């Protein structure tokens, strides 16, 4: 594993990718887009058959966790 030459390093934020990942249209920057939630949702625990229905949306719980992590719980 060698070091890369400076001309091989690619910047992650180009004008195209910057527009693609903008979060201005969300209420909070920690809110999840549908595509992001689609990646996370399968990792969340499913409700057991004999459990009562959930009263809390797991997507909102995940957004709250992300909010606290990104803001430091201001």
CHARMM internal coordinates of N, CA and C (Angstrom, degrees):
IC EDIT
DIST 1 N 1 CA 1.4481
DIST 1 CA 1 C 1.5290
ANGL 1 N 1 CA 1 C 108.14
DIST 1 C 2 N 1.3065
ANGL 1 CA 1 C 2 N 117.09
DIHE 1 N 1 CA 1 C 2 N 105.34
DIST 2 N 2 CA 1.4539
ANGL 1 C 2 N 2 CA 121.22
DIHE 1 CA 1 C 2 N 2 CA -178.00
DIST 2 CA 2 C 1.5164
ANGL 2 N 2 CA 2 C 111.80
DIHE 1 C 2 N 2 CA 2 C -98.11
DIST 2 C 3 N 1.3084
ANGL 2 CA 2 C 3 N 114.71
DIHE 2 N 2 CA 2 C 3 N 169.70
DIST 3 N 3 CA 1.4585
ANGL 2 C 3 N 3 CA 119.95
DIHE 2 CA 2 C 3 N 3 CA 176.82
DIST 3 CA 3 C 1.5168
ANGL 3 N 3 CA 3 C 109.40
DIHE 2 C 3 N 3 CA 3 C -78.07
DIST 3 C 4 N 1.3169
ANGL 3 CA 3 C 4 N 115.75
DIHE 3 N 3 CA 3 C 4 N 147.34
DIST 4 N 4 CA 1.4606
ANGL 3 C 4 N 4 CA 120.10
DIHE 3 CA 3 C 4 N 4 CA 178.34
DIST 4 CA 4 C 1.5229
ANGL 4 N 4 CA 4 C 110.26
DIHE 3 C 4 N 4 CA 4 C -82.87
DIST 4 C 5 N 1.2844
ANGL 4 CA 4 C 5 N 114.03
DIHE 4 N 4 CA 4 C 5 N 149.18
DIST 5 N 5 CA 1.4591
ANGL 4 C 5 N 5 CA 119.88
DIHE 4 CA 4 C 5 N 5 CA 172.27
DIST 5 CA 5 C 1.5246
ANGL 5 N 5 CA 5 C 107.79
DIHE 4 C 5 N 5 CA 5 C -75.42
DIST 5 C 6 N 1.3334
ANGL 5 CA 5 C 6 N 118.78
DIHE 5 N 5 CA 5 C 6 N 148.34
DIST 6 N 6 CA 1.4693
ANGL 5 C 6 N 6 CA 121.46
DIHE 5 CA 5 C 6 N 6 CA -178.41
DIST 6 CA 6 C 1.5231
ANGL 6 N 6 CA 6 C 114.08
DIHE 5 C 6 N 6 CA 6 C -54.45
DIST 6 C 7 N 1.3308
ANGL 6 CA 6 C 7 N 118.41
DIHE 6 N 6 CA 6 C 7 N -31.33
DIST 7 N 7 CA 1.4594
ANGL 6 C 7 N 7 CA 119.60
DIHE 6 CA 6 C 7 N 7 CA -178.98
DIST 7 CA 7 C 1.5289
ANGL 7 N 7 CA 7 C 112.44
DIHE 6 C 7 N 7 CA 7 C -75.07
DIST 7 C 8 N 1.3301
ANGL 7 CA 7 C 8 N 118.74
DIHE 7 N 7 CA 7 C 8 N -10.60
DIST 8 N 8 CA 1.4585
ANGL 7 C 8 N 8 CA 122.40
DIHE 7 CA 7 C 8 N 8 CA 178.57
DIST 8 CA 8 C 1.5212
ANGL 8 N 8 CA 8 C 112.68
DIHE 7 C 8 N 8 CA 8 C -88.66
DIST 8 C 9 N 1.3135
ANGL 8 CA 8 C 9 N 118.34
DIHE 8 N 8 CA 8 C 9 N -14.61
DIST 9 N 9 CA 1.4558
ANGL 8 C 9 N 9 CA 121.75
DIHE 8 CA 8 C 9 N 9 CA -176.84
DIST 9 CA 9 C 1.5215
ANGL 9 N 9 CA 9 C 109.28
DIHE 8 C 9 N 9 CA 9 C -77.56
DIST 9 C 10 N 1.3166
ANGL 9 CA 9 C 10 N 116.09
DIHE 9 N 9 CA 9 C 10 N 126.34
DIST 10 N 10 CA 1.4598
ANGL 9 C 10 N 10 CA 121.99
DIHE 9 CA 9 C 10 N 10 CA 179.60
DIST 10 CA 10 C 1.5248
ANGL 10 N 10 CA 10 C 108.89
DIHE 9 C 10 N 10 CA 10 C -106.77
DIST 10 C 11 N 1.3043
ANGL 10 CA 10 C 11 N 116.69
DIHE 10 N 10 CA 10 C 11 N 137.95
DIST 11 N 11 CA 1.4590
ANGL 10 C 11 N 11 CA 121.56
DIHE 10 CA 10 C 11 N 11 CA 177.47
DIST 11 CA 11 C 1.5287
ANGL 11 N 11 CA 11 C 109.47
DIHE 10 C 11 N 11 CA 11 C -80.16
DIST 11 C 12 N 1.3184
ANGL 11 CA 11 C 12 N 116.40
DIHE 11 N 11 CA 11 C 12 N 135.38
DIST 12 N 12 CA 1.4639
ANGL 11 C 12 N 12 CA 120.88
DIHE 11 CA 11 C 12 N 12 CA -179.20
DIST 12 CA 12 C 1.5194
ANGL 12 N 12 CA 12 C 111.95
DIHE 11 C 12 N 12 CA 12 C -73.21
DIST 12 C 13 N 1.3271
ANGL 12 CA 12 C 13 N 117.65
DIHE 12 N 12 CA 12 C 13 N -32.76
DIST 13 N 13 CA 1.4646
ANGL 12 C 13 N 13 CA 120.59
DIHE 12 CA 12 C 13 N 13 CA -175.73
DIST 13 CA 13 C 1.5146
ANGL 13 N 13 CA 13 C 110.58
DIHE 12 C 13 N 13 CA 13 C -99.75
DIST 13 C 14 N 1.3033
ANGL 13 CA 13 C 14 N 115.39
DIHE 13 N 13 CA 13 C 14 N 100.94
DIST 14 N 14 CA 1.4566
ANGL 13 C 14 N 14 CA 121.15
DIHE 13 CA 13 C 14 N 14 CA 171.99
DIST 14 CA 14 C 1.5169
ANGL 14 N 14 CA 14 C 107.20
DIHE 13 C 14 N 14 CA 14 C -106.69
DIST 14 C 15 N 1.3073
ANGL 14 CA 14 C 15 N 117.58
DIHE 14 N 14 CA 14 C 15 N 175.09
DIST 15 N 15 CA 1.4689
ANGL 14 C 15 N 15 CA 120.14
DIHE 14 CA 14 C 15 N 15 CA 178.38
DIST 15 CA 15 C 1.5255
ANGL 15 N 15 CA 15 C 110.80
DIHE 14 C 15 N 15 CA 15 C -59.88
DIST 15 C 16 N 1.3140
ANGL 15 CA 15 C 16 N 117.70
DIHE 15 N 15 CA 15 C 16 N -35.75
DIST 16 N 16 CA 1.4690
ANGL 15 C 16 N 16 CA 121.45
DIHE 15 CA 15 C 16 N 16 CA -179.27
DIST 16 CA 16 C 1.5246
ANGL 16 N 16 CA 16 C 110.36
DIHE 15 C 16 N 16 CA 16 C -70.60
DIST 16 C 17 N 1.3276
ANGL 16 CA 16 C 17 N 118.07
DIHE 16 N 16 CA 16 C 17 N -49.44
DIST 17 N 17 CA 1.4632
ANGL 16 C 17 N 17 CA 119.54
DIHE 16 CA 16 C 17 N 17 CA -177.76
DIST 17 CA 17 C 1.5155
ANGL 17 N 17 CA 17 C 112.17
DIHE 16 C 17 N 17 CA 17 C -71.51
DIST 17 C 18 N 1.3103
ANGL 17 CA 17 C 18 N 117.69
DIHE 17 N 17 CA 17 C 18 N -31.53
DIST 18 N 18 CA 1.4653
ANGL 17 C 18 N 18 CA 120.20
DIHE 17 CA 17 C 18 N 18 CA 178.54
DIST 18 CA 18 C 1.5297
ANGL 18 N 18 CA 18 C 109.60
DIHE 17 C 18 N 18 CA 18 C -61.53
DIST 18 C 19 N 1.3093
ANGL 18 CA 18 C 19 N 117.66
DIHE 18 N 18 CA 18 C 19 N -44.27
DIST 19 N 19 CA 1.4679
ANGL 18 C 19 N 19 CA 121.53
DIHE 18 CA 18 C 19 N 19 CA 178.20
DIST 19 CA 19 C 1.5246
ANGL 19 N 19 CA 19 C 110.98
DIHE 18 C 19 N 19 CA 19 C -66.40
DIST 19 C 20 N 1.3074
ANGL 19 CA 19 C 20 N 116.63
DIHE 19 N 19 CA 19 C 20 N -35.22
DIST 20 N 20 CA 1.4655
ANGL 19 C 20 N 20 CA 121.39
DIHE 19 CA 19 C 20 N 20 CA -178.26
DIST 20 CA 20 C 1.5318
ANGL 20 N 20 CA 20 C 111.95
DIHE 19 C 20 N 20 CA 20 C -66.63
DIST 20 C 21 N 1.3104
ANGL 20 CA 20 C 21 N 118.34
DIHE 20 N 20 CA 20 C 21 N -32.49
DIST 21 N 21 CA 1.4594
ANGL 20 C 21 N 21 CA 121.87
DIHE 20 CA 20 C 21 N 21 CA -175.45
DIST 21 CA 21 C 1.5238
ANGL 21 N 21 CA 21 C 113.97
DIHE 20 C 21 N 21 CA 21 C -107.10
DIST 21 C 22 N 1.3177
ANGL 21 CA 21 C 22 N 117.95
DIHE 21 N 21 CA 21 C 22 N 15.08
DIST 22 N 22 CA 1.4648
ANGL 21 C 22 N 22 CA 121.14
DIHE 21 CA 21 C 22 N 22 CA 177.35
DIST 22 CA 22 C 1.5212
ANGL 22 N 22 CA 22 C 109.80
DIHE 21 C 22 N 22 CA 22 C -61.89
DIST 22 C 23 N 1.3091
ANGL 22 CA 22 C 23 N 116.88
DIHE 22 N 22 CA 22 C 23 N 146.40
DIST 23 N 23 CA 1.4591
ANGL 22 C 23 N 23 CA 120.90
DIHE 22 CA 22 C 23 N 23 CA -179.05
DIST 23 CA 23 C 1.5287
ANGL 23 N 23 CA 23 C 110.77
DIHE 22 C 23 N 23 CA 23 C -122.65
DIST 23 C 24 N 1.3305
ANGL 23 CA 23 C 24 N 116.92
DIHE 23 N 23 CA 23 C 24 N 17.98
DIST 24 N 24 CA 1.4599
ANGL 23 C 24 N 24 CA 121.56
DIHE 23 CA 23 C 24 N 24 CA -177.89
DIST 24 CA 24 C 1.5253
ANGL 24 N 24 CA 24 C 113.05
DIHE 23 C 24 N 24 CA 24 C -64.01
DIST 24 C 25 N 1.3287
ANGL 24 CA 24 C 25 N 117.12
DIHE 24 N 24 CA 24 C 25 N -27.57
DIST 25 N 25 CA 1.4564
ANGL 24 C 25 N 25 CA 120.39
DIHE 24 CA 24 C 25 N 25 CA -177.14
DIST 25 CA 25 C 1.5338
ANGL 25 N 25 CA 25 C 113.22
DIHE 24 C 25 N 25 CA 25 C -81.46
DIST 25 C 26 N 1.3178
ANGL 25 CA 25 C 26 N 117.49
DIHE 25 N 25 CA 25 C 26 N -6.06
DIST 26 N 26 CA 1.4618
ANGL 25 C 26 N 26 CA 121.47
DIHE 25 CA 25 C 26 N 26 CA 179.60
DIST 26 CA 26 C 1.5269
ANGL 26 N 26 CA 26 C 109.96
DIHE 25 C 26 N 26 CA 26 C -92.58
DIST 26 C 27 N 1.3303
ANGL 26 CA 26 C 27 N 116.13
DIHE 26 N 26 CA 26 C 27 N 152.96
DIST 27 N 27 CA 1.4636
ANGL 26 C 27 N 27 CA 119.82
DIHE 26 CA 26 C 27 N 27 CA 178.62
DIST 27 CA 27 C 1.5282
ANGL 27 N 27 CA 27 C 110.36
DIHE 26 C 27 N 27 CA 27 C -63.47
DIST 27 C 28 N 1.3265
ANGL 27 CA 27 C 28 N 115.67
DIHE 27 N 27 CA 27 C 28 N -46.03
DIST 28 N 28 CA 1.4658
ANGL 27 C 28 N 28 CA 122.18
DIHE 27 CA 27 C 28 N 28 CA 176.69
DIST 28 CA 28 C 1.5246
ANGL 28 N 28 CA 28 C 108.02
DIHE 27 C 28 N 28 CA 28 C -125.39
DIST 28 C 29 N 1.3018
ANGL 28 CA 28 C 29 N 117.06
DIHE 28 N 28 CA 28 C 29 N 148.17
DIST 29 N 29 CA 1.4662
ANGL 28 C 29 N 29 CA 120.43
DIHE 28 CA 28 C 29 N 29 CA 178.55
DIST 29 CA 29 C 1.5234
ANGL 29 N 29 CA 29 C 111.52
DIHE 28 C 29 N 29 CA 29 C -63.55
DIST 29 C 30 N 1.3205
ANGL 29 CA 29 C 30 N 117.32
DIHE 29 N 29 CA 29 C 30 N -20.95
DIST 30 N 30 CA 1.4637
ANGL 29 C 30 N 30 CA 121.47
DIHE 29 CA 29 C 30 N 30 CA -179.80
DIST 30 CA 30 C 1.5266
ANGL 30 N 30 CA 30 C 112.51
DIHE 29 C 30 N 30 CA 30 C -85.60
DIST 30 C 31 N 1.3276
ANGL 30 CA 30 C 31 N 118.35
DIHE 30 N 30 CA 30 C 31 N -6.91
DIST 31 N 31 CA 1.4661
ANGL 30 C 31 N 31 CA 120.71
DIHE 30 CA 30 C 31 N 31 CA 177.94
DIST 31 CA 31 C 1.5225
ANGL 31 N 31 CA 31 C 109.69
DIHE 30 C 31 N 31 CA 31 C -65.34
DIST 31 C 32 N 1.3231
ANGL 31 CA 31 C 32 N 115.26
DIHE 31 N 31 CA 31 C 32 N 145.02
DIST 32 N 32 CA 1.4607
ANGL 31 C 32 N 32 CA 120.75
DIHE 31 CA 31 C 32 N 32 CA -178.14
DIST 32 CA 32 C 1.5238
ANGL 32 N 32 CA 32 C 110.83
DIHE 31 C 32 N 32 CA 32 C -94.46
DIST 32 C 33 N 1.3012
ANGL 32 CA 32 C 33 N 115.61
DIHE 32 N 32 CA 32 C 33 N 137.70
DIST 33 N 33 CA 1.4636
ANGL 32 C 33 N 33 CA 120.22
DIHE 32 CA 32 C 33 N 33 CA 171.08
DIST 33 CA 33 C 1.5258
ANGL 33 N 33 CA 33 C 107.46
DIHE 32 C 33 N 33 CA 33 C -77.52
DIST 33 C 34 N 1.3289
ANGL 33 CA 33 C 34 N 116.72
DIHE 33 N 33 CA 33 C 34 N 162.61
DIST 34 N 34 CA 1.4649
ANGL 33 C 34 N 34 CA 120.77
DIHE 33 CA 33 C 34 N 34 CA -179.21
DIST 34 CA 34 C 1.5283
ANGL 34 N 34 CA 34 C 111.58
DIHE 33 C 34 N 34 CA 34 C -59.12
DIST 34 C 35 N 1.3190
ANGL 34 CA 34 C 35 N 117.19
DIHE 34 N 34 CA 34 C 35 N -40.32
DIST 35 N 35 CA 1.4700
ANGL 34 C 35 N 35 CA 120.63
DIHE 34 CA 34 C 35 N 35 CA 179.94
DIST 35 CA 35 C 1.5289
ANGL 35 N 35 CA 35 C 111.32
DIHE 34 C 35 N 35 CA 35 C -65.34
DIST 35 C 36 N 1.3305
ANGL 35 CA 35 C 36 N 116.83
DIHE 35 N 35 CA 35 C 36 N -37.46
DIST 36 N 36 CA 1.4651
ANGL 35 C 36 N 36 CA 120.54
DIHE 35 CA 35 C 36 N 36 CA 177.99
DIST 36 CA 36 C 1.5249
ANGL 36 N 36 CA 36 C 110.49
DIHE 35 C 36 N 36 CA 36 C -68.06
DIST 36 C 37 N 1.3322
ANGL 36 CA 36 C 37 N 116.35
DIHE 36 N 36 CA 36 C 37 N -42.83
DIST 37 N 37 CA 1.4619
ANGL 36 C 37 N 37 CA 120.27
DIHE 36 CA 36 C 37 N 37 CA 178.97
DIST 37 CA 37 C 1.5270
ANGL 37 N 37 CA 37 C 110.58
DIHE 36 C 37 N 37 CA 37 C -64.75
DIST 37 C 38 N 1.3219
ANGL 37 CA 37 C 38 N 117.55
DIHE 37 N 37 CA 37 C 38 N -34.91
DIST 38 N 38 CA 1.4672
ANGL 37 C 38 N 38 CA 121.10
DIHE 37 CA 37 C 38 N 38 CA 178.93
DIST 38 CA 38 C 1.5288
ANGL 38 N 38 CA 38 C 111.15
DIHE 37 C 38 N 38 CA 38 C -61.53
DIST 38 C 39 N 1.3249
ANGL 38 CA 38 C 39 N 117.52
DIHE 38 N 38 CA 38 C 39 N -29.23
DIST 39 N 39 CA 1.4671
ANGL 38 C 39 N 39 CA 120.88
DIHE 38 CA 38 C 39 N 39 CA 176.99
DIST 39 CA 39 C 1.5272
ANGL 39 N 39 CA 39 C 112.00
DIHE 38 C 39 N 39 CA 39 C -77.94
DIST 39 C 40 N 1.3253
ANGL 39 CA 39 C 40 N 116.70
DIHE 39 N 39 CA 39 C 40 N -34.01
DIST 40 N 40 CA 1.4651
ANGL 39 C 40 N 40 CA 121.68
DIHE 39 CA 39 C 40 N 40 CA -175.30
DIST 40 CA 40 C 1.5286
ANGL 40 N 40 CA 40 C 112.43
DIHE 39 C 40 N 40 CA 40 C -86.67
DIST 40 C 41 N 1.3152
ANGL 40 CA 40 C 41 N 117.69
DIHE 40 N 40 CA 40 C 41 N -36.70
DIST 41 N 41 CA 1.4695
ANGL 40 C 41 N 41 CA 122.48
DIHE 40 CA 40 C 41 N 41 CA -172.99
DIST 41 CA 41 C 1.5326
ANGL 41 N 41 CA 41 C 114.04
DIHE 40 C 41 N 41 CA 41 C -52.22
DIST 41 C 42 N 1.3218
ANGL 41 CA 41 C 42 N 119.97
DIHE 41 N 41 CA 41 C 42 N -42.75
DIST 42 N 42 CA 1.4670
ANGL 41 C 42 N 42 CA 118.94
DIHE 41 CA 41 C 42 N 42 CA 179.73
DIST 42 CA 42 C 1.5299
ANGL 42 N 42 CA 42 C 113.87
DIHE 41 C 42 N 42 CA 42 C -63.55
DIST 42 C 43 N 1.3178
ANGL 42 CA 42 C 43 N 117.47
DIHE 42 N 42 CA 42 C 43 N -18.12
DIST 43 N 43 CA 1.4635
ANGL 42 C 43 N 43 CA 121.24
DIHE 42 CA 42 C 43 N 43 CA -179.52
DIST 43 CA 43 C 1.5279
ANGL 43 N 43 CA 43 C 112.67
DIHE 42 C 43 N 43 CA 43 C -86.17
DIST 43 C 44 N 1.3255
ANGL 43 CA 43 C 44 N 116.51
DIHE 43 N 43 CA 43 C 44 N -12.46
DIST 44 N 44 CA 1.4623
ANGL 43 C 44 N 44 CA 121.22
DIHE 43 CA 43 C 44 N 44 CA -178.30
DIST 44 CA 44 C 1.5317
ANGL 44 N 44 CA 44 C 109.66
DIHE 43 C 44 N 44 CA 44 C -79.28
DIST 44 C 45 N 1.3256
ANGL 44 CA 44 C 45 N 117.30
DIHE 44 N 44 CA 44 C 45 N 147.14
DIST 45 N 45 CA 1.4683
ANGL 44 C 45 N 45 CA 119.51
DIHE 44 CA 44 C 45 N 45 CA -179.88
DIST 45 CA 45 C 1.5304
ANGL 45 N 45 CA 45 C 110.97
DIHE 44 C 45 N 45 CA 45 C -66.87
DIST 45 C 46 N 1.3195
ANGL 45 CA 45 C 46 N 115.08
DIHE 45 N 45 CA 45 C 46 N 137.84
DIST 46 N 46 CA 1.4610
ANGL 45 C 46 N 46 CA 120.00
DIHE 45 CA 45 C 46 N 46 CA 177.46
DIST 46 CA 46 C 1.5223
ANGL 46 N 46 CA 46 C 109.41
DIHE 45 C 46 N 46 CA 46 C -81.10
DIST 46 C 47 N 1.3151
ANGL 46 CA 46 C 47 N 115.09
DIHE 46 N 46 CA 46 C 47 N 155.57
DIST 47 N 47 CA 1.4578
ANGL 46 C 47 N 47 CA 120.61
DIHE 46 CA 46 C 47 N 47 CA 176.22
DIST 47 CA 47 C 1.5233
ANGL 47 N 47 CA 47 C 108.12
DIHE 46 C 47 N 47 CA 47 C -71.42
DIST 47 C 48 N 1.3084
ANGL 47 CA 47 C 48 N 116.02
DIHE 47 N 47 CA 47 C 48 N 133.74
DIST 48 N 48 CA 1.4616
ANGL 47 C 48 N 48 CA 120.00
DIHE 47 CA 47 C 48 N 48 CA 178.24
DIST 48 CA 48 C 1.5267
ANGL 48 N 48 CA 48 C 109.40
DIHE 47 C 48 N 48 CA 48 C -71.67
DIST 48 C 49 N 1.2924
ANGL 48 CA 48 C 49 N 116.15
DIHE 48 N 48 CA 48 C 49 N 153.22
DIST 49 N 49 CA 1.4619
ANGL 48 C 49 N 49 CA 121.66
DIHE 48 CA 48 C 49 N 49 CA -173.67
DIST 49 CA 49 C 1.5231
ANGL 49 N 49 CA 49 C 112.56
DIHE 48 C 49 N 49 CA 49 C -58.40
DIST 49 C 50 N 1.3062
ANGL 49 CA 49 C 50 N 117.79
DIHE 49 N 49 CA 49 C 50 N -39.14
DIST 50 N 50 CA 1.4577
ANGL 49 C 50 N 50 CA 120.82
DIHE 49 CA 49 C 50 N 50 CA -175.72
DIST 50 CA 50 C 1.5266
ANGL 50 N 50 CA 50 C 113.11
DIHE 49 C 50 N 50 CA 50 C -94.06
DIST 50 C 51 N 1.3144
ANGL 50 CA 50 C 51 N 117.39
DIHE 50 N 50 CA 50 C 51 N 0.35
DIST 51 N 51 CA 1.4674
ANGL 50 C 51 N 51 CA 120.64
DIHE 50 CA 50 C 51 N 51 CA 177.31
DIST 51 CA 51 C 1.5143
ANGL 51 N 51 CA 51 C 110.36
DIHE 50 C 51 N 51 CA 51 C -76.31
DIST 51 C 52 N 1.3135
ANGL 51 CA 51 C 52 N 114.74
DIHE 51 N 51 CA 51 C 52 N 154.20
DIST 52 N 52 CA 1.4638
ANGL 51 C 52 N 52 CA 117.70
DIHE 51 CA 51 C 52 N 52 CA 173.08
DIST 52 CA 52 C 1.5258
ANGL 52 N 52 CA 52 C 108.80
DIHE 51 C 52 N 52 CA 52 C -72.26
DIST 52 C 53 N 1.3179
ANGL 52 CA 52 C 53 N 117.43
DIHE 52 N 52 CA 52 C 53 N 158.18
DIST 53 N 53 CA 1.4736
ANGL 52 C 53 N 53 CA 120.32
DIHE 52 CA 52 C 53 N 53 CA -179.20
DIST 53 CA 53 C 1.5282
ANGL 53 N 53 CA 53 C 111.25
DIHE 52 C 53 N 53 CA 53 C -60.57
DIST 53 C 54 N 1.3031
ANGL 53 CA 53 C 54 N 115.08
DIHE 53 N 53 CA 53 C 54 N 146.74
DIST 54 N 54 CA 1.4656
ANGL 53 C 54 N 54 CA 120.14
DIHE 53 CA 53 C 54 N 54 CA 178.11
DIST 54 CA 54 C 1.5153
ANGL 54 N 54 CA 54 C 110.13
DIHE 53 C 54 N 54 CA 54 C -68.98
DIST 54 C 55 N 1.3072
ANGL 54 CA 54 C 55 N 115.66
DIHE 54 N 54 CA 54 C 55 N 141.05
DIST 55 N 55 CA 1.4583
ANGL 54 C 55 N 55 CA 120.87
DIHE 54 CA 54 C 55 N 55 CA 176.33
DIST 55 CA 55 C 1.5223
ANGL 55 N 55 CA 55 C 110.88
DIHE 54 C 55 N 55 CA 55 C -99.19
DIST 55 C 56 N 1.3200
ANGL 55 CA 55 C 56 N 115.70
DIHE 55 N 55 CA 55 C 56 N -13.43
DIST 56 N 56 CA 1.4596
ANGL 55 C 56 N 56 CA 121.45
DIHE 55 CA 55 C 56 N 56 CA -177.75
DIST 56 CA 56 C 1.5222
ANGL 56 N 56 CA 56 C 109.36
DIHE 55 C 56 N 56 CA 56 C -114.23
DIST 56 C 57 N 1.3157
ANGL 56 CA 56 C 57 N 115.84
DIHE 56 N 56 CA 56 C 57 N 132.49
DIST 57 N 57 CA 1.4562
ANGL 56 C 57 N 57 CA 121.88
DIHE 56 CA 56 C 57 N 57 CA 177.96
DIST 57 CA 57 C 1.5316
ANGL 57 N 57 CA 57 C 108.89
DIHE 56 C 57 N 57 CA 57 C -77.08
DIST 57 C 58 N 1.3251
ANGL 57 CA 57 C 58 N 117.03
DIHE 57 N 57 CA 57 C 58 N 122.80
DIST 58 N 58 CA 1.4665
ANGL 57 C 58 N 58 CA 120.76
DIHE 57 CA 57 C 58 N 58 CA -177.44
DIST 58 CA 58 C 1.5302
ANGL 58 N 58 CA 58 C 112.31
DIHE 57 C 58 N 58 CA 58 C -63.91
DIST 58 C 59 N 1.3141
ANGL 58 CA 58 C 59 N 116.61
DIHE 58 N 58 CA 58 C 59 N -27.61
DIST 59 N 59 CA 1.4713
ANGL 58 C 59 N 59 CA 119.00
DIHE 58 CA 58 C 59 N 59 CA 176.54
DIST 59 CA 59 C 1.5252
ANGL 59 N 59 CA 59 C 110.01
DIHE 58 C 59 N 59 CA 59 C -63.93
DIST 59 C 60 N 1.3286
ANGL 59 CA 59 C 60 N 117.08
DIHE 59 N 59 CA 59 C 60 N -41.68
DIST 60 N 60 CA 1.4708
ANGL 59 C 60 N 60 CA 120.74
DIHE 59 CA 59 C 60 N 60 CA 179.10
DIST 60 CA 60 C 1.5258
ANGL 60 N 60 CA 60 C 110.75
DIHE 59 C 60 N 60 CA 60 C -66.96
DIST 60 C 61 N 1.3248
ANGL 60 CA 60 C 61 N 116.91
DIHE 60 N 60 CA 60 C 61 N -35.75
DIST 61 N 61 CA 1.4711
ANGL 60 C 61 N 61 CA 120.87
DIHE 60 CA 60 C 61 N 61 CA 177.07
DIST 61 CA 61 C 1.5268
ANGL 61 N 61 CA 61 C 109.67
DIHE 60 C 61 N 61 CA 61 C -63.08
DIST 61 C 62 N 1.3275
ANGL 61 CA 61 C 62 N 116.20
DIHE 61 N 61 CA 61 C 62 N -45.42
DIST 62 N 62 CA 1.4642
ANGL 61 C 62 N 62 CA 120.37
DIHE 61 CA 61 C 62 N 62 CA 179.52
DIST 62 CA 62 C 1.5238
ANGL 62 N 62 CA 62 C 110.90
DIHE 61 C 62 N 62 CA 62 C -63.67
DIST 62 C 63 N 1.3307
ANGL 62 CA 62 C 63 N 117.66
DIHE 62 N 62 CA 62 C 63 N -40.24
DIST 63 N 63 CA 1.4644
ANGL 62 C 63 N 63 CA 120.78
DIHE 62 CA 62 C 63 N 63 CA 177.52
DIST 63 CA 63 C 1.5264
ANGL 63 N 63 CA 63 C 111.12
DIHE 62 C 63 N 63 CA 63 C -64.31
DIST 63 C 64 N 1.3251
ANGL 63 CA 63 C 64 N 117.19
DIHE 63 N 63 CA 63 C 64 N -37.07
DIST 64 N 64 CA 1.4683
ANGL 63 C 64 N 64 CA 120.72
DIHE 63 CA 63 C 64 N 64 CA 177.85
DIST 64 CA 64 C 1.5286
ANGL 64 N 64 CA 64 C 110.84
DIHE 63 C 64 N 64 CA 64 C -65.78
DIST 64 C 65 N 1.3162
ANGL 64 CA 64 C 65 N 116.68
DIHE 64 N 64 CA 64 C 65 N -40.83
DIST 65 N 65 CA 1.4680
ANGL 64 C 65 N 65 CA 120.62
DIHE 64 CA 64 C 65 N 65 CA 177.47
DIST 65 CA 65 C 1.5249
ANGL 65 N 65 CA 65 C 110.02
DIHE 64 C 65 N 65 CA 65 C -62.63
DIST 65 C 66 N 1.3225
ANGL 65 CA 65 C 66 N 116.79
DIHE 65 N 65 CA 65 C 66 N -45.21
DIST 66 N 66 CA 1.4675
ANGL 65 C 66 N 66 CA 120.64
DIHE 65 CA 65 C 66 N 66 CA 178.75
DIST 66 CA 66 C 1.5238
ANGL 66 N 66 CA 66 C 111.28
DIHE 65 C 66 N 66 CA 66 C -63.21
DIST 66 C 67 N 1.3239
ANGL 66 CA 66 C 67 N 117.42
DIHE 66 N 66 CA 66 C 67 N -37.00
DIST 67 N 67 CA 1.4629
ANGL 66 C 67 N 67 CA 121.20
DIHE 66 CA 66 C 67 N 67 CA 178.49
DIST 67 CA 67 C 1.5289
ANGL 67 N 67 CA 67 C 110.37
DIHE 66 C 67 N 67 CA 67 C -62.39
DIST 67 C 68 N 1.3234
ANGL 67 CA 67 C 68 N 116.13
DIHE 67 N 67 CA 67 C 68 N -46.34
DIST 68 N 68 CA 1.4662
ANGL 67 C 68 N 68 CA 120.46
DIHE 67 CA 67 C 68 N 68 CA -179.75
DIST 68 CA 68 C 1.5290
ANGL 68 N 68 CA 68 C 110.64
DIHE 67 C 68 N 68 CA 68 C -64.35
DIST 68 C 69 N 1.3205
ANGL 68 CA 68 C 69 N 116.71
DIHE 68 N 68 CA 68 C 69 N -41.64
DIST 69 N 69 CA 1.4663
ANGL 68 C 69 N 69 CA 120.62
DIHE 68 CA 68 C 69 N 69 CA -179.75
DIST 69 CA 69 C 1.5294
ANGL 69 N 69 CA 69 C 111.03
DIHE 68 C 69 N 69 CA 69 C -64.98
DIST 69 C 70 N 1.3338
ANGL 69 CA 69 C 70 N 117.58
DIHE 69 N 69 CA 69 C 70 N -40.92
DIST 70 N 70 CA 1.4672
ANGL 69 C 70 N 70 CA 119.83
DIHE 69 CA 69 C 70 N 70 CA -175.83
DIST 70 CA 70 C 1.5210
ANGL 70 N 70 CA 70 C 113.43
DIHE 69 C 70 N 70 CA 70 C -80.46
DIST 70 C 71 N 1.3307
ANGL 70 CA 70 C 71 N 118.06
DIHE 70 N 70 CA 70 C 71 N -28.73
DIST 71 N 71 CA 1.4650
ANGL 70 C 71 N 71 CA 119.78
DIHE 70 CA 70 C 71 N 71 CA -176.59
DIST 71 CA 71 C 1.5154
ANGL 71 N 71 CA 71 C 113.20
DIHE 70 C 71 N 71 CA 71 C -102.67
DIST 71 C 72 N 1.3129
ANGL 71 CA 71 C 72 N 117.17
DIHE 71 N 71 CA 71 C 72 N -14.21
DIST 72 N 72 CA 1.4555
ANGL 71 C 72 N 72 CA 119.68
DIHE 71 CA 71 C 72 N 72 CA -175.18
DIST 72 CA 72 C 1.5173
ANGL 72 N 72 CA 72 C 110.98
DIHE 71 C 72 N 72 CA 72 C 75.23
DIST 72 C 73 N 1.3250
ANGL 72 CA 72 C 73 N 116.49
DIHE 72 N 72 CA 72 C 73 N 23.44
DIST 73 N 73 CA 1.4725
ANGL 72 C 73 N 73 CA 123.75
DIHE 72 CA 72 C 73 N 73 CA 178.43
DIST 73 CA 73 C 1.5205
ANGL 73 N 73 CA 73 C 111.07
DIHE 72 C 73 N 73 CA 73 C 57.98
DIST 73 C 74 N 1.3032
ANGL 73 CA 73 C 74 N 116.66
DIHE 73 N 73 CA 73 C 74 N 58.65
DIST 74 N 74 CA 1.4645
ANGL 73 C 74 N 74 CA 122.22
DIHE 73 CA 73 C 74 N 74 CA -179.48
DIST 74 CA 74 C 1.5077
ANGL 74 N 74 CA 74 C 111.26
DIHE 73 C 74 N 74 CA 74 C -71.88
END
COOR INIT
IC SEED 1 N 1 CA 1 C
IC BUILD
